[in-house]
Amino acid sequence: MGSGKIDAGGATSAISFKSRAPLWAKLVATFFGIGLLRPGPGSWASAATVLVWWLVSSWINPHWQPAAATLLAAVAILVGIPAATRICRATGLKDPQFVVIDEVAGQLIALIAVPVSWKSIVLGFILFRGFDIVKPPPVRQLEHLREGIGIVLDDVAAGFYALVIMQLALHFGFLPG
């Protein structure tokens, strides 16, 4: 992993793995370095999340998959908020693009109670990334909350928007149930 030159816009401030933020916060916030990939670290993190979910879900009984996705999203939120806060404080940046644990949480939320298939994974990815980029109300307003809370909760809200559409797609037969 080492060091990458990154800031909220993607260019100048350094996140060094020797900075003031603890290693656990760097690893969590960047989703083990995925947030250092360019271009579009949020999209890389969402893609990694759906790939990991695809692999992990094959070992989980379909009956338990909704609970597992919910638990994983909750862990990403509960560990992600303090990790993102530590990174914000260490770098002085409000919402660094390399912090992608929020995308992990939001992407997992979009896939809760959705049968795992290539169609559901692709649709969940597209919907979550769309809502995360467009940020319909109140998603954009959540960004203004302090530090890690604002970083993570706006993506959690985007994940819930995607989840609603995913459930409607299931209900109306656009996705196999």
Secondary structure in CASP SS format (residue, H / E / C, confidence):
PFRMAT SS
TARGET T0000
AUTHOR 0000-0000-0000
METHOD secondary structure of the structure
MODEL  1
M C 1.00
G C 1.00
S E 1.00
G E 1.00
K E 1.00
I C 1.00
D C 1.00
A C 1.00
G C 1.00
G C 1.00
A C 1.00
T C 1.00
S C 1.00
A E 1.00
I E 1.00
S E 1.00
F C 1.00
K C 1.00
S C 1.00
R C 1.00
A C 1.00
P C 1.00
L H 1.00
W H 1.00
A H 1.00
K H 1.00
L H 1.00
V H 1.00
A H 1.00
T C 1.00
F C 1.00
F C 1.00
G C 1.00
I H 1.00
G H 1.00
L H 1.00
L C 1.00
R C 1.00
P C 1.00
G C 1.00
P H 1.00
G H 1.00
S H 1.00
W H 1.00
A H 1.00
S H 1.00
A H 1.00
A H 1.00
T H 1.00
V H 1.00
L H 1.00
V H 1.00
W H 1.00
W H 1.00
L H 1.00
V H 1.00
S H 1.00
S C 1.00
W C 1.00
I C 1.00
N C 1.00
P C 1.00
H C 1.00
W C 1.00
Q H 1.00
P H 1.00
A H 1.00
A H 1.00
A H 1.00
T H 1.00
L H 1.00
L H 1.00
A H 1.00
A H 1.00
V H 1.00
A H 1.00
I H 1.00
L H 1.00
V H 1.00
G H 1.00
I H 1.00
P H 1.00
A H 1.00
A H 1.00
T H 1.00
R H 1.00
I H 1.00
C H 1.00
R H 1.00
A H 1.00
T H 1.00
G C 1.00
L C 1.00
K C 1.00
D C 1.00
P C 1.00
Q C 1.00
F C 1.00
V C 1.00
V C 1.00
I H 1.00
D H 1.00
E H 1.00
V H 1.00
A H 1.00
G H 1.00
Q H 1.00
L H 1.00
I H 1.00
A H 1.00
L C 1.00
I C 1.00
A C 1.00
V C 1.00
P C 1.00
V C 1.00
S C 1.00
W H 1.00
K H 1.00
S H 1.00
I H 1.00
V H 1.00
L H 1.00
G H 1.00
F H 1.00
I H 1.00
L H 1.00
F H 1.00
R H 1.00
G H 1.00
F H 1.00
D H 1.00
I H 1.00
V H 1.00
K C 1.00
P C 1.00
P C 1.00
P C 1.00
V H 1.00
R H 1.00
Q H 1.00
L H 1.00
E C 1.00
H C 1.00
L C 1.00
R C 1.00
E H 1.00
G H 1.00
I H 1.00
G H 1.00
I H 1.00
V H 1.00
L H 1.00
D H 1.00
D H 1.00
V H 1.00
A H 1.00
A H 1.00
G H 1.00
F H 1.00
Y H 1.00
A H 1.00
L H 1.00
V H 1.00
I H 1.00
M H 1.00
Q H 1.00
L H 1.00
A H 1.00
L H 1.00
H H 1.00
F C 1.00
G C 1.00
F C 1.00
L C 1.00
P C 1.00
G C 1.00
END
